[in-house]
Amino acid sequence: MLLNEQRAGKFQRNAFLQRIMQTEKNFTALLTELQENQVDLVVLAGYLVAIPPMIVEAYPNRIINIHPSLIPSFCGTGYYGLRVHEGVLARGVKVTGATVHFVDTGTDTGPIILQKAVEVHQGDTPEVLQKRVMEEAEWKILPAAINLIANGKVSVQDGKVIIAEE
């Protein structure tokens, strides 16, 4: 597990990985660690550091991220954390949600694996909306996406995700 925020302290952290994530030059060491440990899937959740192309290219369609909106809305550079929900409320949309996608060299531009819509309520604050999106969408579709990938149900064809039928 890679963590880049101090508030993630409730998780047991590996000191090596903690050191790696402190400087960008150490992404080479991270890539080596991933390869030596034969990591099959990298899951980003609340990870706010751009993954460099050398890692993305070494793990094509093997790095996933969760984003707190229905991509392609309210995503890309500058849209993270509460900023996403502030944008949703400022625009007055009625439905938002979450998206699990493969990571590519862009920002929130990789193939979409799963999405789940969440209703925006009148009077929502960014914090209230953020909690609802996490509870009703993010916490459901991220494990579902991991399960689909782990069971070989996900492929990418022409930049689009195909989920195998049961």
NUTI-264885 format. One record per atom (N, C-alpha, C): residue in three letters; x, y, z. Coordinates in steps of 0.02 Angstrom, whole numbers, plus 50000, padded with zeros to 5 digits. Example, Ala and Ser with C-alpha at 12.3 -4.5 7.8 and 13.67 -1.06 7.14 Angstrom:
BEGIN
ALA506604971650390/ALA506154977550390/ALA506604983550390/SER506424988850354/SER506844994750357/SER506455000250394/
This chain:
BEGIN
MET500424994250000/MET500005000050000/MET500455006150000/LEU500315010849955/LEU500685017049953/LEU500255022549981/LEU500515026350028/LEU500145031750058/LEU500565038050053/ASN500255043550032/ASN500645049750028/ASN500355055250071/GLU499895053550116/GLU499615058550160/GLU499705056350232/GLN499885061050275/GLN499995059450345/GLN499365056850378/ARG498775059150357/ARG498155057050389/ARG497995049750376/ALA498385046450335/ALA498275039350322/ALA498635035050374/GLY498825038050429/GLY499215034750481/GLY498915028650512/LYS498265027550505/LYS497965021550535/LYS498185015150501/PHE498475015750442/PHE498715009950406/PHE499435008450426/GLN499615002150428/GLN500305000250439/GLN500705002350378/ARG501215006250387/ARG501595008750329/ARG502275005350325/ASN502485004150264/ASN503145001450252/ASN503625007350247/ALA504145007450288/ALA504605013150291/ALA504935014450223/PHE505095009150187/PHE505405009950121/PHE504935013750074/LEU504315011650071/LEU503835015050027/LEU503715022150049/GLN503705023350114/GLN503625030150139/GLN504185034650113/ARG504805032250116/ARG505375036150093/ARG505335037350018/ILE505145032249981/ILE505105032749908/ILE504645038449887/MET504075039049920/MET503575043749897/MET503725050949916/GLN504275052149952/GLN504425058949972/GLN504755063049917/THR505075059849869/THR505375063649814/THR505245060249748/GLU505155064249697/GLU504985061449632/GLU505555057349602/LYS506175059049619/LYS506745055349591/LYS506735048049612/ASN506365046549665/ASN506355039749690/ASN505835035349655/PHE505495037949603/PHE505025033749567/PHE505375027949533/THR506015028849516/THR506395023249488/THR506445017649539/ALA506575019349601/ALA506605014349654/ALA505925011149665/LEU505395015049659/LEU504715012149665/LEU504585007149609/LEU504765008949548/LEU504665004349492/LEU505044997849504/THR505654998349527/THR506054992349543/THR505704988149596/GLU505464991449648/GLU505114987849702/GLU504494984249677/LEU504104987649635/LEU503504984649606/LEU503684978449564/GLN504204979149523/GLN504404973649479/GLN504694967849519/GLU505124969349568/GLU505434964049608/GLU504904960049647/ASN504374963449667/ASN503844960149705/ASN503284957549661/GLN503394957849595/GLN502924955249546/GLN502204957649558/VAL502144964149570/VAL501484967249582/VAL501074966749518/ASP500474964249524/ASP500024963549467/ASP499574969549456/LEU499384972849510/LEU498914978449506/LEU499104983749557/VAL499114989949536/VAL499234995549580/VAL498574999349587/VAL498355000249649/VAL497715003549662/VAL497855010249696/LEU497635015649665/LEU497705022349692/LEU497035024549720/ALA497025026949781/ALA496405029449812/ALA496605035249856/GLY496415041249836/GLY496615047049874/GLY497355048649865/TYR497645046249813/TYR498355047249799/TYR498425053249753/LEU498725058549777/LEU498725064949741/LEU499385066749708/VAL499775061849690/VAL500405063049655/VAL500345059849586/ALA500545063649535/ALA500515060949467/ALA501015055249461/ILE500785049649433/ILE501225043949422/ILE501605045249358/PRO502275044949360/PRO502665046649300/PRO502575041549244/PRO502655043749182/PRO502565039349124/PRO502965032849128/MET503565032949157/MET503965026849159/MET503615021349198/ILE503215023049249/ILE502845017949287/ILE502215016149250/VAL501855021149224/VAL501235019749186/VAL501385015249127/GLU501925016649092/GLU502095012649032/GLU502325005649050/ALA502615004749110/ALA502824998149133/ALA502224993949157/TYR501674997349174/TYR501084994049200/TYR500454996249162/PRO500444995149096/PRO499854997349057/PRO499224993549078/ASN498704997249091/ASN498074994349113/ASN498154989849175/ARG498624991749218/ARG498734988149280/ARG498784992849340/ILE498624999349327/ILE498585004349381/ILE497885007249376/ILE497525007049433/ILE496855009949433/ILE496805015549484/ASN496335019949472/ASN496225025649516/ASN495475026549525/ILE495275029449581/ILE494575031249591/ILE494545038849592/HIS494045041449558/HIS493945048749555/HIS493235050349578/PRO493155055549619/PRO492495056949648/PRO492025061049603/SER491995059249540/SER491495062149495/SER491375057249438/LEU490875058749398/LEU490745054649339/LEU491165057449282/ILE491755054649273/ILE492205056849219/ILE491825056149153/PRO491825061049109/PRO492305066449102/PRO492125073049136/SER491645073149180/SER491475079349215/SER491895080149278/PHE492075086349293/PHE492415088149355/PHE493025083749368/CYS493455083349318/CYS494065079349324/CYS494645083049291/GLY495225080149296/GLY495815083049266/GLY496195087449316/THR496665091149291/THR497095095249332/THR496685100049375/GLY496815100049440/GLY496485104549486/GLY495855101749518/TYR495595096249492/TYR494985093249520/TYR495175087249564/TYR495225088449629/TYR495365083149677/TYR495055085149744/GLY494935080149785/GLY494665081449852/GLY494025085549850/LEU493975090249896/LEU493375094449900/LEU493265098849839/ARG493795100249802/ARG493735104449742/ARG493245101549692/VAL493225094949687/VAL492755091549642/VAL492045093249663/HIS491895092449726/HIS491215093349752/HIS491025100749751/GLU491505105149763/GLU491365112349757/GLU491175114049685/GLY491515111049637/GLY491355112149567/GLY490665109549549/VAL490495103649575/VAL489835100649562/VAL489295105349588/LEU489375107749650/LEU488865112049679/LEU488835118849645/ALA489405121549626/ALA489415128049591/ALA489055127649524/ARG489115122049491/ARG488805121249425/ARG488065119549430/GLY487865116949487/GLY487155115449497/GLY486925108949466/VAL487395104249456/VAL487185097849428/VAL486755094049477/LYS486345089649453/LYS485875085849495/LYS486135078949512/VAL486615076549473/VAL486905069949483/VAL487665070449477/THR488005067349524/THR488735066749520/THR488875059349532/GLY489455057649557/GLY489595050649569/GLY490335049349575/ALA490545043349556/ALA491245041349560/ALA491405037049500/THR492045036949482/THR492295033149425/THR492935029549445/VAL492975023149429/VAL493605019449433/VAL493855018849361/HIS494485020849351/HIS494775020649284/HIS495495018349286/PHE495725015849229/PHE496425014249223/PHE496815020749217/VAL497415020749245/VAL497845026649242/VAL498255026349178/ASP498245031949143/ASP498685032749084/ASP499125038849098/THR499455041449048/THR499915046949059/THR499565053749065/GLY498915053949055/GLY498535060149065/GLY498265060349137/THR497855065449150/THR497555066149216/THR496815064349210/ASP496625058749238/ASP495935056249236/ASP495695055049165/THR496135052549123/THR495965051449052/THR495985044149031/GLY496155039649076/GLY496205032549059/GLY495525029349049/PRO495515023349020/PRO494895019749008/PRO494485018749073/ILE493835019949067/ILE493385019549124/ILE493175012349136/ILE493255010049198/ILE493075003249217/ILE492365002949244/LEU492225006849296/LEU491565007049326/LEU491385014249346/GLN490745015649345/GLN490485022049370/GLN489845020749409/LYS489725025049458/LYS489095024649496/LYS488855031749510/ALA488225033049494/ALA487935039549504/ALA487695040549576/VAL487715046749598/VAL487475048749664/VAL487085055249656/GLU486505055449686/GLU486075061449682/GLU486375067149723/VAL486335073149695/VAL486525079149732/VAL485885081949763/HIS485915083349828/HIS485325085849863/HIS485355093449872/GLN484785096549869/GLN484755103749883/GLN485015104949953/GLY485445109949961/GLY485725111450026/GLY486365107650042/ASP486595103349998/ASP487225099850009/ASP487795104750018/THR488265103050061/THR488905106550065/THR489415102050031/PRO489995104650013/PRO490505100249983/PRO490675094350028/GLU490705095450093/GLU490885090150139/GLU490335084750143/VAL489705086750144/VAL489145082050147/VAL489125078050082/LEU489215081450026/LEU489205078049961/LEU489795073149955/GLN490375075349977/GLN490965070949975/GLN490835064450014/LYS490545065050073/LYS490405059150113/LYS489905054550078/ARG489385057450048/ARG488875053450014/ARG489185049849954/VAL489605053249916/VAL489925050149858/VAL490375044449880/MET490745045549934/MET491175040049960/MET490755034049980/GLU490245035250021/GLU489855029750048/GLU489425026149996/GLU489115030049951/GLU488655026949903/GLU488985024549838/ALA489575027249824/ALA489885025449760/ALA490595022849768/GLU491045026949792/GLU491755025149794/GLU491875018549831/TRP491595017849889/TRP491715011949931/TRP491405005749901/LYS490985006449852/LYS490665000749819/LYS491024998849754/ILE491165003849713/ILE491435002249647/ILE492185000749647/LEU492565003449694/LEU493285001849695/LEU493394994449710/PRO493104991649763/PRO493194984449774/PRO492894980249718/ALA492354982549688/ALA492054978849632/ALA492524978649573/ALA492844984249558/ALA493324984549503/ALA493924980049516/ILE494174980149577/ILE494744975849595/ILE494544968549586/ASN493954966749608/ASN493714959849601/ASN493654957849528/LEU493384962249486/LEU493314960649415/LEU494004959549383/ILE494474963949399/ILE495144963349371/ILE495484956949396/ALA495444955749462/ALA495764949849492/ALA495494943349463/ASN494874943449441/ASN494564937449412/ASN494584937349336/GLY495004941549307/GLY495114941349235/GLY494514943449193/LYS494074947549221/LYS493464949549185/LYS493534956049146/VAL494104959549154/VAL494184966149123/VAL494724965949069/SER494554968649011/SER495044969548958/SER494934976548928/VAL495424978948892/VAL495374985448859/VAL495464984348785/GLN494974986748747/GLN495004986348674/GLN494844993148645/ASP495294995648603/ASP495215002248572/ASP495075007648623/GLY495425007348680/GLY495365012548731/GLY494745012148773/LYS494355006848766/LYS493745006048805/LYS493774999448844/VAL493504999648905/VAL493504993748947/VAL492924989148926/ILE493084982848922/ILE492594977648908/ILE492574973148971/ILE491974972148999/ILE491894967849057/ILE491554961449032/ALA491904955749043/ALA491644949349020/ALA491014947549057/GLU490544944749021/GLU489914942449050/GLU490044936149090/GLU489614934849138/GLU489664928849180/GLU489594922649139/
